[in-house]
Structures are given as structure tokens and as C-alpha cells.
Amino acid sequence: MTGEFAGRVALVTGASSGIGAATARRFAAEGADVVLAARTETALSTVAAECREAGVEALSVPTDVTDAAAVEALVAATTDRFGRLDVAVANAGIGEARDVPIPELPLEQFERVTETNVHGAFHTTRAVLPALRASTGALVFVGSFKGRYPSTSTPVYAASKWWLRGFARSVAGRVGPDGVGVTVVNPSGVTTPFGSEFREEPNETALDEETTLDAADVADAVVYAAGRDAPATVTELNLDRRDVLARF
């Protein structure tokens, strides 16, 4: 590790497990103080303790990203504690059950996926931008392979990630001139607990770990993108398993 983020502060949503937890640990290993946000306080505390082992400060703030006021409070807690924010990673997200005909998909699933993946990303962006402008920092969205191609198995989830890509590019157009780097990282399937809300089997057991990306692969990509110095930025980073295009 190079310690390239020493003296900087990174905030990660969805940080209690999977990609978010791996990303927080990776920033900590690079010397950043970290702020961890997710709904599950116990799991957050565990990840925070792991980050502190790298010799940095770690603040865990239980947060539901669908609640705009809670996200505003998260950012306020960050700047109150550290006086700055250099990197924000909008990672919180959930998926729907696979292969459910649209007329049969419960409205609750549509609403929860949309509120978390779309509204949550908006609330996070809205709250972090003033601090990122002040630090000329970086905003990284965790997208998906399914935000680049149609998904007949999970159309609502895919649509939320298509929205995220368009939003990220548009935000980049707004804040790039202010010195804020904006990136969307689009991984193909990752062996994490993702999918546990509505599916019989989450990705960590449904996918073959030998041929599939893991959370550390995505964390490396996020940290790489966030580490580009102005005027450079990575607008979009597609992180795929090497055989992914064989699907087509």
C-alpha cells in the first residue's frame, strides 16, 4: 500500500458488507480516515474496527440512504468530526428477485429498489457535493454491468443502474468545472451478500468464486478512480470478469 490517501477522508455508503466494506478497508489501508454508513449498526462497528487496525480513524454512522435528512446528518457528522470530506462512494444498493414477470413483481420490490438505488444515490450526491467542492475531491458511484446492457432477469435493478450512469455523467458535467472528479464503476457479478433481500440465494453462493469478481477487485477500482489528481478523472470504469462477453 502507498498511503496515497493519508490526511484525507473517505465516506462509503453500504459499508457494512460486500463492496462497501472492502472499499472502506482499502481506503483505510491507503491512510484515509473513513466514515462508514449503512442501516446495520453492529456490522458497521465490526468494519470500523477492522479499518482502525490500519492506524486510521473510523466513524460509523447508521444511515438509511432513502432518508434525505439522515444522509444530510451523515455528512454533517463527517465534517463535524474531520473538518473535511475528500471522497464519497455512493455504493448502497439492493436487487430484486430474478425472473419474476413484471405483472407479478410486488410493488414493494420496485419501490425499495428504486428508493435505495436511485433516491439514495441522489440524496448522497446532494449532501456530499458542497464538501467535495471545497476539497476538490472525488465522487464515485458503484454501478453495474447491468447498467450497460439489458437484463431480462432483473429489469428494475438494471433500470436503476442505467439511471445511475446517466446521473453520474450529468453530475460530472455540473461539478467537473469546480474540480470534482466523478466516476461510475460498473462491475459484472461480484461474490458478495448482494441479493439477500429478495432472492433465495445471494451472489456469494450463487456465483462461482473461481471465475467471478470479488469485493476486493471492485474496491481496488474505486480507490484507483478516486486517486486521480486534477485535472484528470476516470469518467467510467467497466470492471468485468474476463469471460463476460462470452455471454453474447
N, C-alpha and C positions, 0 to 999 in steps of 0.2 A: 504494500500500500504506500502511496506517495504523500499522504497527508495534505492533498491539494485543497481540501475544504476547511483546513484549520482556521478558526476565527469566524467561520460562517455558521449560519443557522438554516436548517432544512426542516420543513414541515411536510409530513406524509399523512394523507388520509387513507383509511382502510388499512391501518398499520398493525392490526392485531394478529395477522396471519398472512401466509402466502407472499405475494409480490410485495405488498406494503411492508410487511415485517422484514423481508430480505432487503428491501431498499433502505429502510431505516438503519439496519445493521451495517449496510455498505457505506452509507454516508458517515456513520459513526466511526467506522474503520478508517475513513479518509480524514477524520479530525473534526467533522462538523458536530456542533451541538444539535440535537434533534428534538422535534416536537411530534408526538405520535397521537393520532386521532382515530377513533373507531367507536362503535357502540359498546363493546365488551370491555369493561374496566379491568377485570382480572387478567385477561390475555394481554392487554396493553401494558400492564405493570410488569409482566414477565419479559416482554420485548424491551421495555425501557431498561430493565435491569441488565439485560444482555448488552444493550448499547453502552451502558455505563462501564462495562468491563473494558471498553476501548479507551477509557480515560476521558470521556466527554460528559457533558450534562445531557440528561434526557428528561423531558417533561411529557407526561401522558395526560391527555385531556379527553375524557369520554365525550364523544360528539356524534350526533346523528346528522349527517350531511344534508338530509332532506329538510332540516330545520334551519332556515336562514339566520335566525337570531343566534342559534347555537354555533354556527360557523363563524359569525362575527365575534362571538365571545372567545372562540378558539384562537382567532388571530390576535385579539386583544390580549389574551393570556400570553401569547408568544412574544409580542412586543413589550409587554409589561415585564416579562422575565428576562428577555435577552436584549431588548432595545433595538432589534432589527429582525429582518427576515430576508434571506438571500435566495432560497429555493423553496418552491411549493410544488408538491407532487399530488395531482388530483387522481387518485388511484381507486377510491371506493367504488365498488360496483357489484351488481348481482346479475344472475342469469335466470332465464325461465326454464320450465320443463321442456324437454325435447319432443319434437314431432307431435305436438298437440294441434289438431285442426283449429284454425283461428276462431271459428264459431264456438268452439268448446273451451277455448282458453279462458280461465277465470279472470274477470276484470281486475281482481286483486293482484294477480301476477303482472298484468300490463301496467297497472298503476305503480306497483312497487319498483319494477324495473325502470320505468320512466322517471319516477321521482328520485331514485338513487343515482342512476347513470346520467340523466340529463339535468334534472333540477339540482342535484348535488354538485355536479361539475360547475354549473352556473353559479350557485351560491359560493362555492370555494373560490372561483375566479374573481367574483365581485368583491369578496372580502380581502383577498391577498394582494390585489393589484396596487393599491396605494403604497404598501410596504415594499413591494418589488420594484416599483418605480423609484422609490427613494434609494434602494440599494443597487439599482440597475442589475437586478437578479434574473432568475430563470423560473419559468412556469412549465412544468412537464405534465402532460396528460397521458394516462395509460389507456390506450385504445385497444384495438383487437384486429386480428386477421379478418374477422367477420365484419369489420367496418370498411373493408376494401372489396369484399366480394359478397354476392347474395348468400343468404343462409336459409334454406327451406326448412331446416330443423328448428331454428330459433329466430324467427323473423323480427320479434320485438327487440330482443337483445341486439341483433345486428343493426336494426334501425337506430338504436340508441348510440351505437358506436359510429355509424355513418354521420349522425348528428354531431358527435363529439369531434370528428375530424374536421367537419365544416366550421364548427365553432372555433376550434383551435386555430385554424388558418385565418379566420376572420379576426380573432383576438390578436394574432400576430401582426396583422395589418394595422391594428389600432395602436398597439403598445411597442412594436418594434422600433419606431422612431424615437421612443422615450428611453431606449436602451435595454428593454426587457426581452430576453430570449424566450421564445415559445416553441415547444416541441410536442408532437404527439408520437408516442412509441406504440407500434402495433405488433404485438406478439401473436404467433399462432398458439395453439393449445399449450397450456402450462400445467404441470403436475402440482396443483395446489388444492386446498379445500373448496375452491370455487365451484358453485353449482349445488352446494349443500342445502340451500334454502328450498328449492322446488324439485330437485331431481333425486331419483333413487340412489344414484351413485355420483359422488363428486369427481372432479378431474383427477385427483391424486390416485384414485383407484381405477377410474375408467380408462385412463391413458397409459400407454406403455412408457415407463420411465427411461428405458434404454434409448428410445428414439424421439423423445419429446423434450421440449424445453423445460427447465425447472425455474423456480423463482429467482435463483441467483443469476441466471442468464439475463432475465429482464432487469433486475436491479443493476447489473453492470451497464446495460444500455441506458437506463435512466440517468445514472451518475455520469456516464460519458457525455450525454446530451447536456446535462446541467453544467458541466465543467467547461463548456466552450466560452472563451473570453470574447467580449465585444471587440470588433463588430460582427464576429462570426456567430452563427447559430445553426443548429440542426433543425430544420423545419419539420421533417417527418423521418422516422426511423422504423423500417419494417424488419422485424426480427422473426425469422421463420426457421422451422426445422428444415434440414437440407432436402428432405424428400417431399416437401409440402406441395410443390407444383405437380407431382405425380398424380395428385387427386384429379387433375384436369385431363 
